[in-house]
Structures are given as structure tokens and as C-alpha cells.
């Protein structure tokens, strides 16, 4: 059933995202093509330069709009799931976690698409298509970086889902409550991260102050720096995944125990 939910979500979001992305891509090609024709006419026709600046600005704003739509299309679908659409979707013999998983996977994939799309459009806009592939020895670092980015995107989606799920227990002013809950959850998360960083820095300082740096210089040498960096990134990924799991659990609890579709 999860695959059917994913197929349904990808089709529904694609009907919104793909036409807009196609229009922005066409606008980008037109801007790039006109830029080659009017490259050296600024001194003879100043209005052409103004037109090109406005066209470039419109293209840039279109890129940002596609990225925003890729993210919020999934959020909108989850918000509708907690409303009238929930009478149909939540009546299906599907566990709530599958609904959340489908929305998170689809939203993450669409957001990654928006990021790649913006990168391609940015390359067309600037004319810079240079790309340096990572070295083989850095593959593990890049793989963990990709995992961290995916976890951050999923966390941002779960943050909004949790705010919507909290507002789902109310019958009126759900949109306003969702926005307020979003900022409250974000503030609580920032405070928790600040306290965690304080204690990590405090105990880290005590640990490093007790290290014999003659011995430490051999431990943190160039040959050992890559495993140490990889381990640090894996710890960061584990912490982000832990926060994502907590928001997932709270979202599922609100959907199963506190949701009010009235």
C-alpha cells in the first residue's frame, strides 16, 4: 500500500510542479538565448539592458518559486490529509506511519529535484557548467554529506507536519495554529540545540584540556584526519536522524490519538 500512496503523491505533486518547472526552464533558455544576441548592445540601446536585467530577475525568482513549490506541495497534501480528505484517506486499511512515510519520501524527493533544477537553471543563467567529481577516497565523505542533506530535508518536512498535526486536534483556525506551532516547535528545537551545544563544548573543552598534545598530534595527523571527520559527520547524521524520529513519533501520535476531522 505504501507504493500506491507514493505513486498517488508523486502524480499529484507532479501535476503542480512539472508545468511550473517547465515554464521556468523555458524562461531560462529564452533569457540565455537573448543574452547572447544582445550582449554588446547596451551602449546603443540602454533599454535592452534594463529588459535583460528584469528578465534575469524574473528567471531567478522563478527558480526560487520552483524550489519552494517542490517543498510546500507535499506540505499542502499533508495538511489536506488532516481535513476533509482525511475522511477518505484515513478510512483506508493503512497504518498512519505509511501516510507519513509517503509524504516524507515524496516531499524529500521533490525538494531534491527542486535543488537540482535550480542548480541546472543557475548554470544556464551564469554560463558556468564546470563540475568537479569527488575523488574516490572522498566518496565516503560525500555519501555521508548526502545522507545529512536528506535527513535535514526530511526533518524540515516533519517539522511542518508536526505543526499541522498539532493543529489537527482543533476544529477552527487550523492554519493560524499550524503557523504558530511551527514557530514554537522551531524555537524549542533551537533552545534544545543551544543547550546541547553548550554541554558538548563544556565537556569537550575539559576533554581536550587533558590531552597530551604531543600524543594527540600523532592521533590527529593527516593520515587519521579522514576517519575522524567521517566519524564526526556520522555522529551529526545520527543526531539529526534522532530528532527526525522524535518528530515522526509525535506526528504519528497526534494523527492516531488527537486528530479531529470535524
C-alpha positions, 0 to 999 in steps of 0.5 A, a space after each residue: 500500500 505504501 507504493 500506491 500512496 507514493 505513486 498517488 503523491 508523486 502524480 499529484 505533486 507532479 501535476 503542480 510542479 512539472 508545468 511550473 518547472 517547465 515554464 521556468 526552464 523555458 524562461 531560462 533558455 529564452 533569457 540565455 538565448 537573448 543574452 547572447 544576441 544582445 550582449 554588446 548592445 547596451 551602449 546603443 540601446 540602454 533599454 535592452 539592458 534594463 529588459 535583460 536585467 528584469 528578465 534575469 530577475 524574473 528567471 531567478 525568482 522563478 527558480 526560487 518559486 520552483 524550489 519552494 513549490 517542490 517543498 510546500 506541495 507535499 506540505 499542502 497534501 499533508 495538511 489536506 490529509 488532516 481535513 476533509 480528505 482525511 475522511 477518505 484517506 484515513 478510512 483506508 486499511 493503512 497504518 498512519 506511519 505509511 501516510 507519513 512515510 509517503 509524504 516524507 519520501 515524496 516531499 524529500 524527493 521533490 525538494 531534491 529535484 527542486 535543488 537540482 533544477 535550480 542548480 541546472 537553471 543557475 548554470 544556464 543563467 551564469 554560463 558556468 557548467 564546470 563540475 568537479 567529481 569527488 575523488 574516490 577516497 572522498 566518496 565516503 565523505 560525500 555519501 555521508 554529506 548526502 545522507 545529512 542533506 536528506 535527513 535535514 530535508 526530511 526533518 524540515 518536512 516533519 517539522 511542518 507536519 508536526 505543526 499541522 498535526 498539532 493543529 489537527 486536534 482543533 476544529 477552527 483556525 487550523 492554519 493560524 495554529 499550524 503557523 504558530 506551532 511551527 514557530 514554537 516547535 522551531 524555537 524549542 528545537 533551537 533552545 534544545 540545540 543551544 543547550 546541547 551545544 553548550 554541554 558538548 563544548 563544556 565537556 569537550 573543552 575539559 576533554 581536550 584540556 587533558 590531552 597530551 598534545 604531543 600524543 594527540 598530534 600523532 592521533 590527529 595527523 593527516 593520515 587519521 584526519 579522514 576517519 575522524 571527520 567521517 566519524 564526526 559527520 556520522 555522529 551529526 547524521 545520527 543526531 539529526 536522524 534522532 530528532 527526525 524520529 522524535 518528530 515522526 513519533 509525535 506526528 504519528 501520535 497526534 494523527 492516531 490519538 488527537 486528530 479531529 476531522 470535524 
